[in-house]
Amino acid sequence: MGKLHTISRGYRHGTRNKFAKKFRSKGKPGTSRYLTTFKRGDYVDIVVDPSIQKGMPHSFYHGRTGIVFNVNRNALGVEITKIVGNRQLRKRMHVGIEHIKKSRCNEAFLKRVRENDRKKHDAKLLGEKIDCKRTPEGPKEMKMVEASEDDVLVLAPLPFIENYF
């Protein structure tokens, strides 16, 4: 008889759960989503909002982090690395503002930079040199365990006894 139907491979195929909004969070995005300011070089996360179809990226890029290379009125140019075969491609694409949020991936790094700059400034005022490099924690300190003879319990297997009845 053969195949009775074709297997659809549309642009949004396989996104039933990925592009579904959570329970009690349906509807259009709030105004704060549109009022966030983005600059070139910012790290952004692509999180697709299925309630708005304009400017929606392909499902592959949902949840990916990229760097802003262009800012337009309604969209942002985002550069993302994609692994294809044995190489990394730098993909550039424009994504609608509704589908983008600021990434927190380099928050800890920026905080450390600010702290190190403050430490360097304070050390310079005191006329000292400071080392800002991170060092691994290393092994724990040595401990001596003391116990009396009565507290020590030696665990050993019982001796084998042959009993032929």
C-alpha positions as a Markdown table, in Angstrom:
| # | Residue | x | y | z |
|---|---|---|---|---|
| 1 | Met | 0.0 | 0.0 | 0.0 |
| 2 | Gly | 2.9 | 2.4 | 0.8 |
| 3 | Lys | 2.9 | 5.6 | 2.8 |
| 4 | Leu | -0.4 | 7.3 | 3.4 |
| 5 | His | 0.9 | 10.6 | 4.7 |
| 6 | Thr | 4.1 | 12.6 | 4.5 |
| 7 | Ile | 6.1 | 13.5 | 7.6 |
| 8 | Ser | 6.0 | 17.2 | 8.0 |
| 9 | Arg | 9.4 | 18.9 | 8.5 |
| 10 | Gly | 8.3 | 22.6 | 8.8 |
| 11 | Tyr | 10.2 | 25.4 | 10.3 |
| 12 | Arg | 8.7 | 24.9 | 13.8 |
| 13 | His | 8.5 | 21.1 | 13.8 |
| 14 | Gly | 9.2 | 19.4 | 17.1 |
| 15 | Thr | 8.6 | 22.5 | 19.2 |
| 16 | Arg | 5.4 | 21.5 | 21.0 |
| 17 | Asn | 6.9 | 21.7 | 24.4 |
| 18 | Lys | 9.8 | 24.1 | 23.7 |
| 19 | Phe | 7.6 | 26.9 | 22.4 |
| 20 | Ala | 4.8 | 26.3 | 24.9 |
| 21 | Lys | 4.2 | 28.9 | 27.6 |
| 22 | Lys | 4.1 | 27.8 | 31.3 |
| 23 | Phe | 0.8 | 27.4 | 33.2 |
| 24 | Arg | -0.7 | 30.8 | 34.2 |
| 25 | Ser | 1.9 | 32.8 | 32.2 |
| 26 | Lys | 0.1 | 32.9 | 28.9 |
| 27 | Gly | -0.4 | 36.2 | 27.0 |
| 28 | Lys | 1.7 | 39.0 | 25.7 |
| 29 | Pro | 5.0 | 40.1 | 27.4 |
| 30 | Gly | 5.0 | 43.1 | 29.8 |
| 31 | Thr | 6.3 | 46.5 | 29.0 |
| 32 | Ser | 9.6 | 46.0 | 30.9 |
| 33 | Arg | 10.6 | 43.5 | 28.2 |
| 34 | Tyr | 10.6 | 46.3 | 25.6 |
| 35 | Leu | 12.2 | 49.0 | 27.8 |
| 36 | Thr | 15.4 | 47.2 | 28.6 |
| 37 | Thr | 18.5 | 48.8 | 27.1 |
| 38 | Phe | 21.1 | 46.7 | 25.2 |
| 39 | Lys | 24.5 | 47.8 | 24.0 |
| 40 | Arg | 27.0 | 46.4 | 21.6 |
| 41 | Gly | 29.1 | 43.7 | 23.4 |
| 42 | Asp | 26.4 | 42.7 | 25.9 |
| 43 | Tyr | 25.9 | 39.1 | 26.6 |
| 44 | Val | 22.2 | 38.1 | 25.9 |
| 45 | Asp | 20.2 | 34.9 | 26.2 |
| 46 | Ile | 17.8 | 34.0 | 23.4 |
| 47 | Val | 14.6 | 32.8 | 25.1 |
| 48 | Val | 11.8 | 32.5 | 22.5 |
| 49 | Asp | 8.4 | 34.0 | 23.5 |
| 50 | Pro | 5.9 | 31.9 | 21.5 |
| 51 | Ser | 3.1 | 34.6 | 21.9 |
| 52 | Ile | 5.0 | 36.8 | 19.4 |
| 53 | Gln | 5.9 | 35.3 | 16.1 |
| 54 | Lys | 7.7 | 38.3 | 14.5 |
| 55 | Gly | 11.4 | 38.3 | 15.0 |
| 56 | Met | 11.4 | 34.7 | 16.3 |
| 57 | Pro | 14.6 | 32.8 | 15.8 |
| 58 | His | 14.8 | 29.1 | 14.9 |
| 59 | Ser | 14.2 | 26.6 | 17.7 |
| 60 | Phe | 17.9 | 25.6 | 17.7 |
| 61 | Tyr | 18.9 | 29.0 | 19.2 |
| 62 | His | 16.3 | 28.8 | 22.0 |
| 63 | Gly | 18.3 | 29.0 | 25.3 |
| 64 | Arg | 21.6 | 30.0 | 23.7 |
| 65 | Thr | 23.8 | 32.8 | 24.8 |
| 66 | Gly | 25.3 | 35.3 | 22.3 |
| 67 | Ile | 26.9 | 38.7 | 22.0 |
| 68 | Val | 25.1 | 41.8 | 20.7 |
| 69 | Phe | 26.8 | 43.2 | 17.5 |
| 70 | Asn | 24.0 | 45.5 | 16.3 |
| 71 | Val | 21.1 | 47.4 | 17.9 |
| 72 | Asn | 18.1 | 48.3 | 15.8 |
| 73 | Arg | 14.7 | 49.8 | 16.7 |
| 74 | Asn | 12.8 | 46.5 | 17.1 |
| 75 | Ala | 15.6 | 43.9 | 17.0 |
| 76 | Leu | 19.1 | 43.1 | 18.1 |
| 77 | Gly | 21.9 | 41.6 | 16.0 |
| 78 | Val | 23.3 | 38.6 | 18.0 |
| 79 | Glu | 26.4 | 36.6 | 17.3 |
| 80 | Ile | 26.3 | 33.0 | 18.4 |
| 81 | Thr | 28.8 | 30.1 | 18.0 |
| 82 | Lys | 27.3 | 26.9 | 16.5 |
| 83 | Ile | 29.2 | 23.6 | 16.2 |
| 84 | Val | 28.8 | 22.1 | 12.8 |
| 85 | Gly | 30.7 | 18.9 | 12.2 |
| 86 | Asn | 34.3 | 19.5 | 13.5 |
| 87 | Arg | 34.3 | 23.3 | 13.5 |
| 88 | Gln | 32.7 | 26.3 | 15.2 |
| 89 | Leu | 30.8 | 28.7 | 13.1 |
| 90 | Arg | 30.0 | 32.3 | 14.2 |
| 91 | Lys | 26.4 | 32.8 | 13.2 |
| 92 | Arg | 25.1 | 36.4 | 13.0 |
| 93 | Met | 21.4 | 37.0 | 13.1 |
| 94 | His | 18.8 | 39.6 | 14.1 |
| 95 | Val | 16.4 | 38.6 | 16.8 |
| 96 | Gly | 13.3 | 40.5 | 18.0 |
| 97 | Ile | 13.6 | 42.2 | 21.4 |
| 98 | Glu | 10.8 | 40.1 | 22.8 |
| 99 | His | 12.9 | 37.0 | 22.4 |
| 100 | Ile | 16.0 | 38.3 | 24.2 |
| 101 | Lys | 16.9 | 38.9 | 27.8 |
| 102 | Lys | 20.1 | 40.1 | 29.4 |
| 103 | Ser | 22.4 | 37.2 | 30.4 |
| 104 | Arg | 23.9 | 36.8 | 33.8 |
| 105 | Cys | 26.7 | 34.5 | 32.6 |
| 106 | Asn | 29.5 | 37.0 | 33.3 |
| 107 | Glu | 28.1 | 38.6 | 36.5 |
| 108 | Ala | 30.6 | 36.9 | 38.8 |
| 109 | Phe | 33.5 | 37.9 | 36.4 |
| 110 | Leu | 32.5 | 41.5 | 36.4 |
| 111 | Lys | 32.1 | 41.5 | 40.2 |
| 112 | Arg | 35.6 | 40.0 | 40.6 |
| 113 | Val | 37.0 | 42.7 | 38.2 |
| 114 | Arg | 35.5 | 45.5 | 40.3 |
| 115 | Glu | 36.8 | 44.0 | 43.5 |
| 116 | Asn | 40.3 | 43.6 | 42.1 |
| 117 | Asp | 40.3 | 47.2 | 40.8 |
| 118 | Arg | 39.3 | 48.4 | 44.3 |
| 119 | Lys | 42.0 | 46.3 | 45.9 |
| 120 | Lys | 44.7 | 47.6 | 43.5 |
| 121 | His | 43.6 | 51.2 | 44.1 |
| 122 | Asp | 43.8 | 50.7 | 47.9 |
| 123 | Ala | 47.2 | 49.0 | 47.6 |
| 124 | Lys | 48.5 | 51.8 | 45.4 |
| 125 | Leu | 47.5 | 54.4 | 48.0 |
| 126 | Leu | 49.4 | 52.4 | 50.6 |
| 127 | Gly | 52.4 | 51.9 | 48.3 |
| 128 | Glu | 52.1 | 48.1 | 48.3 |
| 129 | Lys | 52.0 | 45.4 | 45.6 |
| 130 | Ile | 49.1 | 43.1 | 45.5 |
| 131 | Asp | 48.5 | 39.7 | 43.9 |
| 132 | Cys | 45.0 | 39.4 | 42.5 |
| 133 | Lys | 45.4 | 35.9 | 41.0 |
| 134 | Arg | 43.1 | 33.2 | 42.2 |
| 135 | Thr | 44.8 | 30.3 | 43.9 |
| 136 | Pro | 43.3 | 26.9 | 44.4 |
| 137 | Glu | 42.1 | 26.0 | 47.9 |
| 138 | Gly | 44.6 | 23.1 | 48.3 |
| 139 | Pro | 44.4 | 20.1 | 50.7 |
| 140 | Lys | 42.9 | 20.4 | 54.2 |
| 141 | Glu | 45.1 | 20.7 | 57.3 |
| 142 | Met | 46.5 | 17.7 | 59.1 |
| 143 | Lys | 44.6 | 16.3 | 62.1 |
| 144 | Met | 45.7 | 13.9 | 64.8 |
| 145 | Val | 43.0 | 11.5 | 66.1 |
| 146 | Glu | 43.6 | 10.3 | 69.6 |
| 147 | Ala | 41.6 | 7.5 | 71.2 |
| 148 | Ser | 42.0 | 5.1 | 74.1 |
| 149 | Glu | 42.5 | 1.3 | 73.6 |
| 150 | Asp | 38.9 | 0.7 | 74.8 |
| 151 | Asp | 37.4 | 2.9 | 72.1 |
| 152 | Val | 39.2 | 1.2 | 69.2 |
| 153 | Leu | 37.3 | -1.6 | 67.6 |
| 154 | Val | 39.1 | -3.9 | 65.2 |
| 155 | Leu | 36.9 | -5.3 | 62.5 |
| 156 | Ala | 38.1 | -8.6 | 61.1 |
| 157 | Pro | 36.4 | -11.6 | 59.5 |
| 158 | Leu | 35.5 | -14.6 | 61.7 |
| 159 | Pro | 37.7 | -17.6 | 61.5 |
| 160 | Phe | 36.5 | -20.5 | 59.3 |
| 161 | Ile | 35.2 | -23.4 | 61.3 |
| 162 | Glu | 34.7 | -26.8 | 59.6 |
| 163 | Asn | 31.6 | -28.5 | 60.9 |
| 164 | Tyr | 30.8 | -31.8 | 59.2 |
| 165 | Phe | 27.7 | -33.4 | 60.8 |
